[in-house]
């Protein structure tokens, strides 16, 4: 995970589809936008996290 209290080595064992809350904001030019993504609350997933993540590109979830 980027920008967390965990070291960069922790990212090798982390779920890259899990989103974290942050106060950080970023502005991007519209031409840099490449499409839609899906974001769901982890406890409302219709299937397991692995099945949801493998179900298509750009699928993310959050827990808090």
Secondary structure, 3 states (H helix, E strand, C coil): CCCCCCCHHHHHHCCCCECCCCCCCCCCCHHHCCCCCEEEEHHHCCCCHHHHHHCCCCEEEECC
